[in-house]
Amino acid sequence: MDKNLISFFTFGLLLITIGGIGSFFDWDKSMIFIGLGLTLESLALLIFAWKRLKKR
């Protein structure tokens, strides 16, 4: 896998984790971190799918 793809995936997981911990402690901005994390996860999925389809 590509280093950028792994970077998007791991940073997305980190943001989702920070948002989850923040929502547990009633942090107001936790949903922003969860949303950014899900956005990066979706971007990593799209890049992965695009590279797989491009190989065919």
Secondary structure, 3 states (H helix, E strand, C coil): CCHHHHHHHHHHHHHHHHHHHHHHCCCCCHHHHHHHHHHHHHHHHHHHHHHHHHHC
